[in-house]
């Protein structure tokens, strides 16, 4: 073989080898693509479900923040004064994608499909094309309502598929609401045939939760308790691997997420339009001012005597609504604890006329203010001067620090103190669990009955003395309304805590 033929043969061999190399590379690439494609598809499916769950969560939190500015779609009444409520799930008898005015009974959790129309959304679906489901705790659903504020507890515990609890054992850490992506139909489930043009594929009056939501480790996502004040358990996938008998994915909402958003919402003050204040704080101050007007009207007809405060600890073995029912806020002679207690709504023991404080309120006391009172009444406290109590024999005189409460070096006939959101930090932990609704072993004592779980510093410790002396609106987050000895009212700037020349007179959103 000559050199030319030998070189040609070598080039041919190299070319064949190179071709085989590229063919192997291409085949490897195809194999790689085929191997990765299911994972990419699975990732896209996971992302679609994640996006739907996230959109639903954000819409629900937005609903909770903004329902204060809406009207009830059933009755048309203004919802001003309501903060942090979540919608009922879609009902089997209502419109597709809409909540009803009521879901389940009082003190019972509720579950159903996500009310996407109520949330002003298009139907949110998971990767399998199924509309999302949704469960809401009793204290957070907007009908039927129970007392609800930043202290209200969620009633859900969350577990993974290995039966590990994902929230702590503290009632404060329980989950308020759960959104569930049901995934594809599993063995034993019968969803029937989908209905053409139905937004979710299945009419709401034909669906059963058990045909969409799954069970694992004795946790049934389709069931909630029929007993009041019960904690329900839910399970969800925390890894991308679905099980043959369980494929529910969940996302949760905590009370902290709801009230963090509410307390971040500010507005221009109705007193000073150049500053911004927290909308809820100003409404609480507004309610405090309205209640001060009720007290002044009462005193005007009672020789300048103010009613006794109510009990701080209202726990009773004979009732399950100690702190939730207005008739439990009863005045009593507080000489043994001084003159500080909860602001009373029933004033039978002080009364010289009507037995209800609200009967002495001005006509401007609005439905919105009553709504706010119903939810936040356990946060309102009253301290009165000895000379202005029902037990005073002599006509009320000028106050001194020995006979009246003092705030910012000024003696007042009375102070309304509004306990704000609980403070929980390294130096102070305020727990406000209700013994009526909390039966867990770690509850211990009736924490709502301890004034230090509501007020801070001297505002709480004065309760152990004669209730007179110095109070502070600087050290904590308590809001004050003062009643002067001449029965006029003083309010304080929510930012500077200094005296304001005006008090709020109406809601302005």
N, C-alpha and C positions, 0 to 999 in steps of 0.2 A: 504494500500500500504506500503510495507516495505521500509526501507531506501535505499536499492539498486535500487529498481524500481523508487523511488522518485528522486534519484540523476541522474539516466539514463534519466528520463523525463526532468529534468532541463537541462542536457547537450544537449539533443535533441532540446529543445526550444532555447537554446543559439546558437546552431549550425545553426538552421533555421534562427534565427535573424541575425547571422553573414553573412549567405549566402545572405539573403535579402539585408543586408547593402552593400556587395560587388557588388551584382547585381545592386543596385541603383547607386553605385559609377561608375560602368562600363557604365550604361545607361546615367548617367550624363556626363561622359567623352565623350561618343559618341555624345551626344547632344552638348557638348562644341566644339568638333571637327567639327561637321556639321555646327555649328554656325560660327566658326572662318575660316573654309576652304575657303569660298568665299572671305573673307578679305585677306587671304594669297594669294589666286590666283590673286586677284585684285592688291595686293602689288607687286607680281612678274611681273604682266603686266605693272604696273606703272614703276617699275625699268627697265624693258626692254625698254620702251619708253624713260625714262630718260637717260639711257645709250646711246641709239642711238642719241638722241639730243645732248648730251655732246660730243660724238665722232665727230659729224658733226661740232659743234662749234670749237673744238680744231683744226680740219683739216682746217677749213676756216681761222682761225687766223694764222696757220702755213703757209698756202698759201700766206696770206698777207705779212708775214715777209720774206718769201723766194722767192717771185716772182722776186725780184731784181736779183736773180742768175740764172734764168731760161731763156728759149727762148720761143718766141711766137709759139705755136704749129701750127698756121695757116700759118705764114710767115717764121718761122725759125729765125727771127731777135732776137738779144739779148735784154733782158728786163732790163739790167743794167740801173740804174737811176730811175726805178719805184719802189715806196715804198707804201705798204699798200693797194694795189688794191685787190679786191675780184673777183672771177670768175663770169661770167654770169650764170644764171640758165640753166638747160637743155632746149633745144629748140625743137619745134615740128618737125623740119625738119632735125635736126642733128642726130648724133649717140646716141644710148641709153646711158644715164648717162654722157654725155659730154656737155660742154658748146660750144657755137659758139663764133666767134671773136667779135660779136656785139649782144647786147640785147636791144631792144627797141631803141628809138631815144635819141639824146643828151638831157641831163637835165631831163630825165624821169626815174623813178624807174622801176625795172624789177622784174617779179615773174615767177616761174616755178618749176619744180622738182629739187632737189639737184643734182648737177653734180658730182656724186660719182666717176666716172672714172677719171675726171679731178683732183679730190682730191686724187687719188691713193687709193681709198677705195673699199671695197665690197659694194654692195647695203645696205644702212642703212634703216631698217624698224622698224616701231612701233609695239606695241603688237598685233595690228590687222593684221599685215603682209603687211602694206602699206609702200611704199617708202616715204621718207621725202620730203617735199616741202621747198622752200627757196625764200626769197625776198631780194633784195639788193638796197641800195640807189643810186641815180644817180651819185653822186660824187665819189663813191667807186667802181663802176663796171668797169671792165677793157676794156670796149668797148661799144659805142664810148666814148672816154675819154674827161673829162673836167679838168681844173686845180685842182689838188688834192694834199693835204699835211696835216700836223697835225692840220690845222685849219678847214678842211672840215667838214661840218655838216651832220649828219644823217638826213633822211627825213621820219622817222617813229615815230608815237606815239603808245603806248601800253595801252590797257584797259583790265580790268577783266570783268567777265560776269555780274557784277553789274554796269558796265559803269564807274568804278573808273579809272582815269588815273594813270598809274604806273610810268611814268617818269615825270620829272618836266616840267614846261612851257618854260624853257630856251632852246633856239636852241642848245646850247652846250651839252645838256643832251638827245637830241633825239637819237633814235636808228639807227644804221648804217645798220644792217642786221638782219633778222628774219628767224629762222628755224622752220618749222611747222610739227608736227605729225598729219596727218589728221584723224586717228582713223577709226572706222568701218563706213560703209555706213549708212547714215541716210535717213529718209523719204524724198522723193523729189529728191534724188540723184540717178543717173543712171550711174554706172561704167561699165556696160556691163559684158561680160564673160571674165575671165582671160585667158591669152594666155600661154599655156604650154611652159616652158623653157624661157619665157621672164623674165629678171632679176627682174623687178618690177611688173610683172603680166599683165601690160597693156602697149601697144606700145605708145611711146611718141607722135606719130602723131594722136592718137585717143582720147587722154584724154582732158577733159575740167576741168579747175580749180574748177568750181562751183560744180562738182560732187565729189570733194574731200574735199574742204574747206568750212567752214560754215559761217553763218551770225548771228549776234545778236546785238540788240540795234542800228540798222541802220549802223552797221559796217560789211562790207562784206570782209572777208579775201581773197576772190577769185578775188577781183578787185583792181586795182590801177588807179590813175588819168591819164588822157590823156593830161593834161595841164602841161607845164613845171614848174619846181621849186615848185611843190605842195607837201605838207606833207600828207602822207597816214596813215590811222589808221588801227590797227589790234587788235583783241581781242584773249584772251586765257584763258584756265582754270588755276586757281591757287590753286584749291582744288581737291582731288581725285574723287569727285562726278561729273560724267558726266551728262549732261542734255539730255533730249530726242531729243532736236533739235540742240545741239551744243556739240561737243566733241574734238575740236582742242586744242592741247597742243603746247606751243611755248617755245623757248629759244632765247635770244637776244644777239647781239654783239654791243658794243659801240665803238666809235672811241678811247676812252681812252684805252680799252683793246687791240686794234690793235697797237696803237703807244707806249703804255707801253712796249709791247713785242718787237717792233722794237728798241726802245731806250735801252732795256736791252741787245740787241745783240751786242757783241763786237768782235773785231778781232785784230790780231797783226798789228800794224801800218806799213804802207809801207815805212815810213821814218825811224822809229826806231823799228826794229823787236823784241826788248826786252820789249816793252810796248804794252798794249792793249788799243784800242780806240773804241768809238762807230762807227760802220760802216757807218751810215748815216752822222754823223758829219764829218768824214774824206772825204766822197764824196762831201759834201757841201763845205768843204775847198778846195778840188781838183777843183771843179767848179769855186770857187772864184779865185783861182790861174790862171785857164785858161782864165777867163774874164779879169783878170789883164794883162795877156799877150796880149789880144785883145786891151786893152787901151794903153799899151805901144807901140804896133805896130802902133796904130792910132797916138799917140803923136810923134813918130819918123818921121812920114810924115806930121806933122802939127806944126813944130818948137817947139816941146815939149809942145804944148797946149793940154789939155785934154778936152773932151766934157763936156758940162753942164750936171748936173744931171737932172732927170725927176721930175715930180710932185709927192708929197707924197699923196695928196688927188686927186684921178683920177675920182671921181664921176661925172657922166654926166646924164642929163635927156634924152639924145638921144641914149643911147646904153644900152645893157643888159650884156655887158662883159667887164666892165671897167678894172677889174684887171686880167682878164683871157686871153686877147688877146695881143699878142706881139706888135702889132702896136699901142697899147695904151701907151706903155712905151717910151715916146717921151722926148727928151732933151728940156730944156727951160732955158732961162736966169733966174738964181735963186738969183740975187742980192737982191731982196726984202726979201728973207728968208735966205740970206747967200749963202752958196755953198754946201748945203746938200739936197739930195733927193733920189728918187729911181734910181737904176742903169738903164740907158736908153738902149733900143735896137735899137730905131730909133734916129739918130743923125743929123737930117736935119738942126737944128738951129746952130750946131757947125761945120757942115761938110765942109771939104775942098776936099772931094773926094766922096766916097760912102756914101749913106744915111743910111746904116745899119752897126751897130757895128760888126755884125758877119762877115762881109766882110773883117774885119781887123784881124780876129782871125787866129791863126796858124793852119796849116793843121792837127795838132794833136787834134783839138777840135772835140770830138767824138760824135757819135749818142747818146751814153749814157749820155754825158754831156748835150746835147740838151734836152733829155728826162727829166733830172733833172731840167733844167732851166724852161721847160714848166710847171712843177708842183710847183716849189718853187720861181718863179721869183718875186713875191710880197715880198719876204723876203730879197731881195738884195738891199742895199743902197750904195750910193757913195757920198763921200765928197772930194772936190778938193781944193787945195790952190789957193788963188787969183792970184798969179803970174803965175799959170799954167792954168788959165781959158782962154776961147776963147777971152775974153775982154781984156786980158793983152796986153799992148802995148810994154813994155820993154821985153827984153829977160828974161826968167825965171831966178831968182836969188836964192841964198840960202834961204831956208825957215826960218821964225821965227814963234813963236806962234801967232803973230799978223796977219800973212798972210797965215798960213798953219795949218792943224790939227796936234795935238801932241798926241802921244801914247807912254806910258812908257818913258817919258822925251825926246823923239826923234821927231823932226819935219819931216813930210812927205809931198810929193807933193800931195798925195791922199791916201785915205783909202777906201777899200771895207768893208762894215759891213754886215754880214749875220745874220739876226734875226733868232734865233733858235726857238724851241718849245715855245709856249706861257707859261708864268709864272703866275700861279694862286695860291696865298697863302695869308696869313693874311696881308702882307705888300704891295702886288702888285697883281692886277688883270688885265690881258691883254685879251681883247675881240676883236676878229677880224671878226665879222660878216660882210657879204657882202650885201650892200643895193640892189644889183642886184638880189640876190636870196632870201633875207629875207624880208618879208613883214609884219611880226608880229608887233603889237603895241609896244612891249617892245624894238624894235630895236633902237628907238630914232635916234641918229645921225649915220653918215656913219663911223662906227668904224674902217674900214680898212684905212680910211683917217687920222687917228691920229697916229703920229709916236711913241707916248709913248705906244701904244698897240703892238709895235714891238721891240723897243730898250729900254734899261734900263738906269736909272740914267742920267749922263751927256751926254751919247750918244744920248739921246732923247732931253734933255733940250738945247743942243747946237743948235738945229734947230730953237729955238726962238731967238737966238742971231745971230752972224754973221757966225756961223758954225765953226769958228776957235776956238782954245783953246784946252783943254785937253779932250781926250777920254779914255775909260777904257775897257780893255778886262778881267777884274778880277771880277767886282761887279756882273755882270749878266751872261748870257750864250751866248752872242753875239760872233760870230767868225769873226776875222779880217784878212785881207790881206792888206799889205802896199806897196805903190809904192814910191820908193825913188826918190830924186831929180835928180839922174843920170839915172832914168828910169830902175832901177833894181827892183826886187820884193822881199819882205820879208814876210815870213810866221811865224806863232807862234804855239808852241807845244800845242796840244789840251788839255793836262793834266796840264802842268805847266804854260801855257800861256806865256812862255818866247820865245825869238827869236829862231827859228830853223835854223840850218845851211842849210837845204834843204827844198824845197817845194815839195808837191806831184806832180807827173808827169803823173800818169796813175792809173786806177782802179786796185785794187788787192783784190780779194774776198777770 
